[in-house]
Amino acid sequence: MQHTLEFRNISKFFPGVKALDHISFKAYGGEVLAFLGENGAGKSTLLKVLNGDYQPNEGQYLLDGEEKHFRTPHEALMAGISVIYQERQILLELSVAENIYLGRMPANRWGIIDKAKANQMAEKVIHDFGLPIKPTTKVKDLSIAYQQMVEIMKACSRENLKVICFDEPTASLSDDEIEVLFRVIRKLRDEGKIVIYVSHRMSELQKITDKVAIFKDGKYVDTVVTKDVPQQQLIRMMVGRDLGDIYSSLDRNKKIGEVLLDVRGISSDHVKPVSFQLRRGEVLGFSGLVGAGRTEVMRALIGADRRRGGEIYLEGRKIENRSPKEAMDNGIIMVPEDRKLQGIIKNLSVSGNINIALLDQNSNRFGVISSKKEEAEADEGIRKFNIKTPDRDKMIVELSGGNQQKCIVARGLATHPKVLILDEPTKGIDVGAKSEFYEMICEFAKQGLGVILISSELPEVIGLSDRIIVMRSLQIAGEVDAKDATEDGLLSLGMIGD
């Protein structure tokens, strides 16, 4: 029997937002179907409706022709639907086997949990996936990629699995790890499962998906066969316009000034001595493979990690940066890669997130915070960065990933920094939002900021940077002028050095 999943006129409303607008289409077993659309297009909301996290205001969905109405994710799981989110849903202190069979561990005839049998069962699942891990290993000791695989094995170990959904699964994976994931996804497809794949990485869609369902502004646009539709046409369908060459159309800063930041041999427990300079109005790219030390350099620079050696000079003045707060006071701001854990403050509104770094600025000499100042700062950030939100009091977790990222940037820029460090700023956001970020980065440089851009996307780091530093094995492997940079050249430098 071929499994089918059908959505009929699904609508979902939030205050001031129509997240899903009469969505109707079908997905079939034995194929990988991508969900493609800009942030806020409705992809993740539809997954949460399917998973029982959200209840639709209108419409119905059918699994194998039978209408379903899940009130909780557990109910969806019991019916054979599993969603693998970006945020891992595993217990790090438990073993691989304990995570795979959590809540359904085998027991002996006296009702005592049989760990040996669980390990034996997990061993078979691991072998079927072809993974080099042991069932007794604690999940916290695995790489992020293998932690994710544990989640997938947990879903697949359920005999009733019919639908498995992946929400931005490769965001933190290396190329080799992505290939392992793709092998697993193909296995699931070949077993007749319905596989739904959400990603903004166009190259991945060509490799792993059979069809693409396109969403725009909460509405379903169309489903197309992946290999039949060129990438630019997919982009045009999802954003409603042709972005063309996204980099050549940028208005770049042409007036790079004197040395702004001079870093001399800084090191930490996580990175070897590194030296570089950043000029005023320059976009300095940092490239390298995952684990090369790019983020670690910046954490040492801003005092997030303890510096073991080296010196930092800003505008010719030696500074220490013993903490991120001291770095901010000195005029250096870092927008972190993991916006969920290190960027946004989940229990605060848009206004609260923008203003959290401005408590001193918005307070009088008695420490009383001015609500008018906070409102003005929030409204200015929303306007300047085109943050899509009904109002400043909207909870930040209810915004799309791209708009959350804009809030973090708005917070940083409100402190009037001289150096802005962006660590994977477009990770997990769509091509339309990327275009906005690229324009913003160029504007920051034209305003005289020194911008450091860490990116794993080679076209991005080449297309935006004036100069590129390549890291390998926790140290600098080389430096390239952006106009001379090629993807092959940066990869070669990052893998084997000069």
VEXSELUM-552581 format. One record per residue (C-alpha): residue in one letter; z, y, x. Coordinates in steps of 0.001 Angstrom, whole numbers, padded with zeros to 6 digits, always signed. Layout:
aZYX...
This chain:
m+000000+000000+000000q-000933+003441+001310h+001952+005892+000925t+001213+009231-000739l+003200+012456-000924e+002150+015025-003502f+003398+018559-004123r+002675+020062-007553n+003122+023816-008082i+006217+024054-005860s+007754+027541-005852k+010901+028744-004101f+012446+032212-004421f+015072+033966-002341p+016409+037466-003081g+013481+039797-002429v+011262+037000-001079k+008882+034489-002675a+008949+031863+000083l+006736+029306-001706d+004169+030283-004312h+002854+027363-006428i+002157+024964-003543s-000042+021979-004482f-001588+019383-002143k-001349+015748-001006a-000489+013945+002243y-001407+010337+002965g-000032+007464+005024g-001842+006509+008211e-002600+010090+009246v-000893+012955+011059l-000976+016125+008954a-000169+019461+010614f+001471+022334+008748l-000038+025530+010192g+000790+029131+009340e+002444+032281+010606n+006233+032505+010678g+007324+033114+007114a+004262+031339+005692g+006459+028706+004038k+006128+025635+006288s+009813+025089+007093t+010865+026060+003561l+008602+023350+002132l+010137+020774+004514k+013614+021820+003369v+012575+021445-000278l+011231+017970+000489n+014397+017103+002433g+016801+018222-000298d+018185+021176+001683y+016639+023549-000882q+015987+023053-004576p+012626+024351-005853n+012653+026970-008590e+009467+025511-010040g+007244+022473-009597q+007736+018857-008596y+006990+016470-005770l+006013+012815-005954l+006402+009995-003430d+004045+007078-004035g+003360+008467-007503e+007017+008636-008512e+008606+012035-009143k+011564+012777-006857h+014335+015340-006957f+016599+015184-003921r+019823+017150-004144t+020827+016432-000526p+019154+015369+002751h+021034+012065+002442e+019270+011321-000835a+015907+012055+000814l+016819+009784+003717m+017724+006958+001341a+014279+007341-000276g+012495+007035+003085i+012026+010690+004110s+013243+011927+007489v+012880+015405+009014i+013330+015918+012772y+014281+019587+013201q+014211+021726+016365e+018017+021675+016354r+019042+018132+017251q+021100+016262+014640i+022895+013873+016991l+026417+013342+018327l+026360+013864+022072e+029581+011964+022828l+028355+008772+021163s+026065+006189+022714v+022370+005763+021956a+023087+002720+019777e+025933+004457+017926n+023648+007394+017132i+020787+005185+015967y+023039+003264+013558l+025474+006068+012697g+026903+005436+009236r+025485+001913+009103m+026906+000167+012164p+026854-003638+011872a+030213-005308+011225n+031517-008846+011580r+032869-010921+008685w+036273-009204+008996g+034696-005762+008563i+035178-004770+012220i+032331-002828+013802d+030265-005053+016086k+029152-002816+018966a+027538-005696+020826k+025263-006407+017876a+024464-002675+017522n+023487-002584+021197q+021310-005656+020718m+019576-004127+017680a+019119-000808+019481e+017696-002599+022525k+014868-003935+020361v+014119-000480+018896i+014120+001070+022386h+011791-001688+023643d+009389-001094+020735f+009260+002578+021712g+008792+001714+025387l+011542+004044+026588p+013485+003672+029872i+016958+004186+028371k+019910+001916+027614p+021672+001539+024254t+025076+002046+025882t+024207+005384+027513k+025947+008411+026034v+023408+010744+024439k+024834+013745+026313d+023631+012123+029556l+019991+012002+028378s+017328+014684+028802i+016501+016855+025785a+013308+014850+025330y+015133+011528+025144q+017816+012992+022900q+014984+013834+020541m+013634+010295+020886v+017051+008975+019813e+016714+010989+016596i+013254+009552+016015m+014464+005999+016702k+017329+006594+014278a+014799+007508+011569c+012433+004653+012419s+015178+002043+012454r+015427+002462+008691e+013261-000193+007097n+012347+002069+004185l+010841+004921+006270k+007777+006347+004524v+007592+010003+005602i+008622+011486+008949c+008342+015216+009660f+008495+016954+013049d+009375+020671+013122e+008242+022229+016451p+009106+019030+018359t+007670+020002+021769a+009330+023416+022185s+011627+022205+025005l+009581+019321+026421s+007581+018944+029626d+003954+017762+029544d+004952+014190+030452e+007626+014151+027756i+005125+015460+025209e+002831+012541+026007v+005688+010094+025323l+006319+011824+021983f+002628+011687+021079r+002522+007972+021843v+005416+007453+019427i+003757+009591+016745r+000520+007593+017028k+002553+004386+016657l+004138+005722+013457r+000727+006762+012118d-000770+003350+012891e+002106+001708+011006g+000966+003589+007884k+003701+006240+007801i+003025+009757+006505v+003511+011965+009570i+003891+015729+009113y+003733+017835+012261v+004684+021536+012413s+003613+023412+015546h+002118+026723+016652r+000503+025195+019735m-003182+024922+018918s-003948+022595+021826e-001404+020099+020476l-002959+020071+017023q-006296+019016+018502k-004634+016160+020409i-002311+014655+017842t-003281+015597+014269d-005936+014213+011921k-005768+017021+009367v-004326+020530+009104a-002748+022022+005959i-002871+025814+006248f-000328+028193+004691k-000351+031969+004365d+002296+034238+002781g+003969+031346+000977k+000712+030000-000446y-001276+026876+000360v-004760+027785+001649d-006575+024509+002350t-006466+021169+004170v-009159+020582+006787v-010079+017800+009214t-008800+018942+012613k-011817+017977+014698d-014235+019645+012268v-012770+023158+012433p-012837+025325+015600q-009543+026815+016775q-010592+030420+016067q-011471+029496+012490l-008028+027920+011991i-006417+031114+013284r-008580+033228+010982m-007560+031075+007997m-003841+031373+008743v-003640+035076+009655g-006454+036421+007495r-008181+038093+010432d-009985+037195+013634l-007712+037835+016612g-010570+037369+019082d-009481+037374+022715i-005849+038240+022198y-005366+039489+025773s-008531+041485+026499s-007868+043797+023551l-004380+044801+024745d-003760+048397+025813r-002180+047699+029202n-000124+050100+031310k-002281+051509+034109k+000417+053610+035813i+002710+051238+037706g+005291+053243+039604e+007731+052849+042465v+010062+049924+043099l+012643+049804+040305l+014478+046537+041022d+014887+045008+044476v+016370+041495+044542r+017305+040224+048008g+018166+036561+048510i+020228+035977+045382s+021407+032404+044839s+023781+030413+042663d+024854+026812+042169h+021584+026361+040276v+019006+028198+042402k+018192+028663+046089p+017937+032153+047655v+015227+034200+045911s+013849+037642+046758f+011411+039777+044784q+010695+043347+043684l+009854+044786+040264r+008112+048138+039859r+008531+050673+037095g+006032+050008+034310e+005120+046578+035682v+005034+043237+033873l+006125+040651+036433g+005436+037074+035329f+007510+034074+036378s+005648+030762+036159g+006553+027194+037097l+007261+023788+035635v+010283+023091+033433g+013310+022914+035744a+011709+025011+038497g+014546+027552+038347r+012958+030520+036550t+015744+031009+034005e+018412+030231+036604v+017255+033140+038795m+017605+035535+035886r+021002+034172+034895a+022212+034812+038444l+020649+038278+038307i+022520+039308+035142g+025805+037593+036050a+025591+034810+033440d+025915+032363+036359r+028126+033145+039348r+026096+034483+042258r+026720+032757+045599g+024856+035232+047752g+022302+038008+047921e+022094+041657+046876i+020640+043562+043915y+019367+047146+044068l+018359+049132+040990e+016611+052465+041645g+017838+052194+045237r+021488+051800+044212k+023325+048566+044960i+024771+046921+041851e+026867+043781+041386n+026244+042482+037830r+029340+040290+037688s+028704+039659+033977p+025925+040182+031417k+027946+043134+030037e+027998+044763+033475a+024260+044082+033846m+023658+045733+030466d+025738+048734+031492n+023601+048945+034631g+020423+048887+032535i+019306+045228+032753i+018880+043257+029527m+017850+039613+029086v+016438+038157+025862p+017302+034425+026182e+015000+031470+025564d+017233+029738+023014r+017528+032341+020263k+019500+029944+018017l+022308+029257+020524q+022238+032299+022818g+020420+035016+020880i+021230+035491+017226i+024718+035580+015732k+024215+033336+012730n+026978+034671+010489l+025852+038295+010804s+023168+040291+009011v+020075+041842+010557s+022063+045060+010988g+025020+043238+012515n+022801+041491+015052i+021028+044678+016111n+024274+046632+016432i+026492+044044+018143a+025669+045474+021587l+026264+049060+020417l+029932+048957+019400d+030939+051566+021997q+027951+053766+021206n+028628+053648+017449s+032400+054250+017676n+034383+057466+017920r+037124+058062+020495f+039635+056239+018249g+037476+053087+018155v+036379+053591+014533i+032811+052390+013981s+030446+054727+012142s+028625+052798+009411k+026044+055603+009227k+025211+055182+012916e+024898+051420+012474e+022647+051816+009450a+020461+054301+011329e+020156+051987+014351a+019300+048997+012149d+016706+050924+010154e+015155+052245+013373g+014943+048734+014837i+013419+047329+011645r+010819+050100+011585k+009990+050152+015276f+009618+046382+015618n+008124+045750+012176i+010850+043258+011253k+009990+041621+007937t+013200+041691+005917p+014027+042932+002396d+016814+045106+003844r+019147+045541+006815d+021884+043460+005112k+019795+040277+004949m+021440+037405+006882i+019486+036863+010086v+019336+033068+009642e+017211+033630+006527l+014443+035314+008543s+011544+033534+010217g+011802+032704+013920g+009492+035553+014919n+011535+038107+012993q+014787+036776+014453q+013250+037263+017895k+012300+040847+017017c+015933+041526+016036i+017126+040312+019444v+014574+042522+021214a+015541+045478+018984r+019194+044940+019973g+018323+044934+023669l+016066+047997+023512a+018699+049955+021553t+020826+050004+024741h+018002+051907+026523p+017536+049481+029452k+015512+050041+032605v+014715+046337+033130l+013884+043954+030285i+013868+040194+030992l+012049+038104+028369d+012621+034345+028671e+009952+032440+026689p+009774+035286+024123t+007043+033676+021993k+008480+030155+021945g+008164+028674+018465i+006383+031647+016881d+002852+031767+015520v-000257+033391+016974g-000090+036386+014649a+003489+037183+015667k+002558+036517+019306s-000093+039212+019066e+002579+041688+017919f+004878+040680+020782y+002088+041105+023323e+001424+044632+022077m+005154+045407+022264i+005403+044146+025856c+002503+046408+026882e+004179+049323+025121f+007480+048682+026947a+005628+048825+030273k+003864+052067+029290q+007280+053560+028506g+008284+052902+032123l+010423+049788+031722g+010195+047045+034285v+009449+043842+032370i+010071+040321+033683l+008259+037691+031632i+009161+034001+031911s+006599+031835+030146s+005502+028213+030236e+002211+029121+028561l-000187+029757+031438p-002710+031838+029430e+000194+034024+028292v+001663+034649+031738i-001811+035324+033186g-002922+037494+030263l+000179+039715+030186s+001359+040012+033794d+000338+042419+036531r+001729+040075+039159i+002957+036472+038952i+005709+034723+040918v+005489+030922+040865m+008640+028865+041281r+009036+025270+042414s+012167+023266+043257l+014553+026188+042553q+012793+028616+044897i+009707+030820+045050a+006561+028853+045916g+004200+031821+045999e+003027+035086+044478v-000344+035841+042861d-001985+039027+041635a-002738+038457+037945k-006410+039378+038330d-006783+036533+040845a-004721+033997+038869t-006097+030833+037284e-004323+028114+035338d-005299+025501+037918g-004101+027716+040744l-000692+028384+039173l-000215+024708+038356s-001126+023694+041879l+001273+026225+043362g+004037+025116+040994m+003550+021456+041797i+002759+021310+045508g+003393+024842+046832d+001238+026790+049272
